[in-house]
Amino acid sequence: MTESVNIAIVGLGQIGNYLYNEINLKKKSIENKTGKKIKIVAISAKNKNKKRRYKINKKIFFDNPFQMIKKNKINILFECIGLSDGISKKIIIHALKNKIHVITPNKALIAKHGDELSKLAESNKVNLEFEASVAGGIPLLQTIKNGLATNQIKKFYGILNGTTNYILSEMEKTNQSFDKVLLKAQKLGYAEPGNPKLDLNGFDAFAKVKILSSLAYKNRISNNKCIMEGIQNIELKDIKIANKLDMRIKLLGISKIIKNKLFETVHPCLVNKDSYIGNVNGVMNAIILEGKPVGETVLQGEGAGPGPTSSSLLSDLISILQENTKYPFGVPFKKRGSIKSFQFNNYVNSLYLRFEVKDKPGVLSFITNRLAKFKISIKRIIQTPDKINKRATIVIISHKTSEINSKRCLQIFKKNKNIIKFPTLIRLFN
């Protein structure tokens, strides 16, 4: 007799609703692969009558998600609400305590509470799966947990946010401003229509870096204070100048072990046009892992949207149905230690510095003198005058310098009357 498995979905937004439809469409295929008959027995969301892309069965709708666990025998729960705290965290804890497997795409919650939740899952001998929380449809977490399980990973970097990658690529392609391209991204569903701040300011990518670091280095999720910068200050002018330098701007998430200390960061980088990462455009994500003995591993694919996300959610479902009870982070909670933080002030990079200045004698020498004072040596200068407005754009590419040097140096330029706006800083990717 075929075993039946009862499924509940909490959250019926873009992801949850798409997932609901996918499960209903693929029941037979899943049964053929796993020998298990699945059935959605309960769903819950804020609004029962909201107009959705796919119709829902209102007979199994619960206003209160805790009631559906009380009134049904549920084996697997999908959390698709997306909050880092509140109801998202509460319903997951409640499910795990009731020995219900949990699958979620919620990177904000895993980055913040993953350690606590994984410990709870392990103690109740159920799965907490979150493949869809990082890089959408790319099987990245499974690759680290299983495919590269015996490798020693020392570094990874990549494009972990499709929204920002689309905006930067489209600015270069269309010659349009940041604001115009952002509006286009919102219309296409690549950026949140209301407030896309968490994509643009680097928070989304940084949550993913924290999850990946924990998996890659087998440590607990770090709480380190690090550099987290987004693309809000990137202008079309920077895209054009980068093009002249035979480079592109990409928002990169970077994590590495430096002298046995953990360094994590997210910030815009200038990368060479002929590099692999420099040619990952549009909404694509790409991650490059450096491991021993495997060497370099590259994974690329669509990192956002209901399709890719549901693909990873269903992959987790198949894994649970095949009775693969696993540690959420690849190793037991008690064997995941902590790594000391690398002091980010010692982070070293070459810099792209763009100054908008009044076109007056002595301004360039003032800038170069101040840079020299903080041991920032100049590799290249590009000066573009705007004679009509009596302004000029000065771009300086520096040799490598420390984060603390550049931070202290740039503060000086805040108060100078000949410098029109605070300089734009973009690090060159090492």
N, C-alpha and C positions, 0 to 999 in steps of 0.2 A: 504493500500500500504506500502511495506517495505521501511523504510528510508535508504537512501544511505549515506555512510560516506567515504570521500576521505582521503587517507593517503599518506604522503610523507616520504621518508627515505633519510637522508643526511649522507653519510659515508657508503661505501660498502666493508669494510675490513672483517675480519673474523666474527665479530659479526653482522654487518649490512647485509652482504650477506646471512648469515644463517637465520637471521630474515626475510629477503625478501622472502626466500623460505618457511619458516614456515607459514607466513601469507597467501601465495598463496595456500599452502596445506590445511590450516585449515579454509578457508573462510566459508565453510558450517557449520562447528562445531561452529564457532564464531557467525554466524547468528542465529543458533538454540538457543544458550545461551542468546543472547542479543536482538534478533529481528531486528538487524541492518545488512545491506548488506555493506560489506567493499570492497574497491577497492584501490589498489596502483596506484595513478595517476601520481606520479613524483618521480624520484630518482636522486641523485647527488653524485658525488665523484670526486677525483682528475683525475682519468684515466678511460675513457669510455671503452677502449679496453683491459684493464688489464685482464689476465686470472684468472677467479674466480671459486670457487668450484661449484657454481650454476649459470646457465646462467641468464642474466638479459634482460629485455625488453629495448633495446636501443632506441625505439621510444619515451619512456617517460623519457629519460636521459637528464639532464640539466648540462652543465658545470658550470653554475652559480646558486647556490642554491636560491639566492634571486629572480631570474627570475621565478623559478617554483612557488613561492608564488604569484608573480605578475600575472602570466598567468593561474593559476588554482585556483579553489575554494578548498582550503585544510582545513580540519577539525582537523586533528591530524598529528603532525610532530614527527618523531623519529630522535634524534640527536645521531649518532653513530661514530662521528669523534674521540672524546676522548681527545681533547686538553683542558687545563684549561683556556685558553684565546683564542684570535684570532677568527677564523671563527666559532668555537664551540659556544663561548659566543655570538657573533654577530647574528648568525642565530637564536638562542634561543630567544634573546631579540626581534628580528624582528618578529618572530612568535607570541610571547606573546602579543606584541603591536597590532598585527593584529587579536587578539582574537582566536588564534589557540592553542589547547592543545598541550603540549610538553611532550614527554617521553624520558628519557635518562639513560644510564648506566654509565654516566661520573662522577665518584667520585671525581676526581681532581677538576673539575669545580664546583660541588655542594659544596665541602668542602671550596672552595675559594670564590665563588660568590652566594652561596645558599640563603643567606638572601636577597640580592638585587633582585634576580630572583623570589623568592617566593613572595616578596612584589609586584612585577610587575604582577605576575600571579593573585594574589588576586585582585588587582585593576582592572584587565581586566576580572575578573570572569571566568578564565579558569584554567585548572589543569596543574601543573608541577609535574610530577611523576618520581621517581628515585629509585624504589625498587631494580633494578638490579645493583645499584651503590655499594651496600654492600652485601657481602656473596652470590653472584651469584643467584642460584635458591632457596635459603632459604627465605621463606616469613617473613623476619625479621622486616622490617620497618612496614609492615602492622600489624604484631603482636604487636609492640609497639604502633602504632597509634590507632589501633582499639581493638585488643584482650586484651591489658593491659592498655587501655585508662584511667581507673579510679585508676590505681595503682600508688603508689609513688615509683619510682625506685631510688635507692641510689647507685647502683653499677652494673657494668657489666664487664666481661672480656672474652677473648677467642682468638681463632686462626682465624684470619681474612685474611690470605694470603695463598692460596693453594700452591703457588710456593715454599715458604720457608718451609712449612710443609712437602712437598714432599721431598725436598733436605735433611732435617734433618732426616726424617724417612728412606730414602733410604741409607744415610750414615751409619746408625745403622744396617740396614738390610743386606747390601752388603759388609760392611767393606771397602768401597771405599772413596777416598778423596773428598773434597768439589768440586774441579775443575772438576773431572770426573763425579760426579753426576749432577753438573750444566749443563755440556754438554749433558748429557742424558735427563735432563728436557727440554732443548732447542729443542732437536730432537723430543721429544714427544709433543711439543707445550705447555708445562706447563710454560716455561719461554720465554721471548722475545728472538728471535734469535740474534738480534744485540746488544742491550744494556738492560740487565735485571736489571739495577741499582735500579730503583724505587721499585721493589719487594724486592730486597736483602737488601737495606739500611733502610727499615721500612717505607718509605714514603707512599706507597700504603696502608698499614695497618693503618697508622696514619690518613690519609684522611678519612678513614672509621670510625675511633674512633670519629673524630670531628663531622661527620654527625650523628652518633648514640647518642653521648652526647647531641646534640641539640634536638633530638627527645625525648630521655629518660627523660631529665630534663626540657624540654619545654623552653629552653633558646636559645639565638642567638648563632651562630657558634663562638666558641672561637678563639682568636688569641694568646693564651697563649704560652709562651716559655716553652717547656717541653722536657723531655728526649725522644729522638728518635734514637734508635740504631737498626741495622740490624744484619744479620748473617754472614757478610763477614769474620769476624775474628774467626769464629768457626771452629776448626780443628777436624779431625777424632780422635785425641788424647782426645779432650774434650768429644766427644760422648762416647768413651770407658771408661773414668774415671767416667762419669755420670752413666754409666751402672753398674760399680762396687759399686756406691753409691745407687743403686736401684732407679735411677732417669733417666729422659729424658730431653732433651733440646727442648723447644718450643718457638717460637716467639709469644709473647702475646701482644694483645692490652688491655689496662686496663683503666677504667674510674670510678671514684667514687667521692662522695661528702664527704669531710673531714672538719668537723667544718664549715659547710655552704660554703665551698670553693670548686672549681672544680679542680680535679687532673686528668690529662690525660697523658698517656705514652704508648710507644711501645718499647719493648726491649726483648732480649732472657731471658728466665727463666728456672731454674731447677725445674721440677715438679716431684712429686712422681709417680712411675710407676703404683701404684694401684689407682691413682686418675682418675677421668673421663677424664679430659683434657689430661692426660698423655697417654691415649689410643686412641686419635684421630690422625690417621696416614694418610700418603699419601696426596692427594690433597684436603682432606676434610677440611671444616671449621666447627667450633663449637663456639657457644656463650652462656654464662651463665649469665642470668639477675637475680638480686635480687630485688624483689619488695614487697610492702606491700599493701594489705594483701595476695597477691598470693604466696609469698615465692620465691622459686628458680624455674626458667624456663630455660630449656635447648633446644636449637635448633641446629641441625647438618645437614649438607648436602654438596653437591659439591659446591664450592665457585667460580669456574672459568670455563672458556670455553664457546663456543657459545651455547651449549645446555642449561645448567643451566641459563645462562644470558638471552637467548631468552624466557625461561619459565617465568622469572620475567617480562620481557618487555611485553609479551602477557597478563600477569596478570594485569598489569597497563592498557593495552588497553581495556580489558574486563571491568574494573572498570569505565573507562571513557565512554565506550559505554552504560553502565547501568546508565549513567547520575549521577554518584556520584561525584559531584563537591566538592572537599575537600581542606582544607588548606594544602599546601605542607608539613609543619612540624607538622601537627596535631592540632595546635591552631593558631589563627590569628597572623599575624606578630606583630601587636602593643601590643599583650599580652605576647610576648616572651621577657623576660628581659635578663640581663647579670648577670653572676655569677663571683665573684672575683676568681682569680687564687690562688690555694694552692702553697706555695713556695716549689718547687721541691727539693731544697737543704735539706729540712726537711724530705724527703722521707726515710723511714727506711726499711732496708732489711738485712738478712743474706747474705753473699757473698761467691762465689766460686772464688778464686784467683789462677791462674796458673802462676808460674814463671819458666822460662827456664834459668838455671844458670850454671856457671862454677863450676865443682865439686871440691870445695876447702874448707878447714876448715874456719869456721866463717861466711860463707854466710847465712846459715839458721838463725843464731843468729842475724845477721844484719837485716834480713827481719822481724823477730819477734819483735825485739826492736823498729823498725820504726812503725810497726803496733800498738804496745803498746803506743807509743808516741801520736798517734792519736785516742786513746781509742777504738781500734779495737781488741776485745778479740778473742782468737782462740778456736774453738770448736774441730777441727780435723786437723791433718797434714798427708798428704800422700807424701812420698818421694821415687822417682824412679830413681836410678842411671843409667847412661849410661857410663860404665867404658871405653869402646872402644874410645868414643869421649871425654872423660873427662868432661862430662856434667851431669846435673841432672834436673829432673822435680820435682818441689815442688808445691803441691796443698794444699791450706789452705782453710778450711771452717770456716767462722767467725760466731760469734754471731751477733745479729742485731746491725747495726750501721747506721748513717745517710749518705745521699748522699754526703754532703759537707765534712764529715770526710774522706770517701773513695777517693774522688776526690783529696783532698789536699795530702793525704798520698801517692797515686800512683805517683804523680808528682816527688817525691823524687827518685823513681827507674829509672827514665829516664836517669840519668847521672852516674849510678854506673857501673864500668867496668866489674864486675862479673855477672851482669844480662844481658843476651844475647839479650833479646827482651822485649818490654814493656809488663807488665803482662796482661793476659786475665782475664777480669772480667765478671762473669755471676751472676745475682741476683737470689736468691732462692725465689720461689713464696710464698707469705704469705698466 
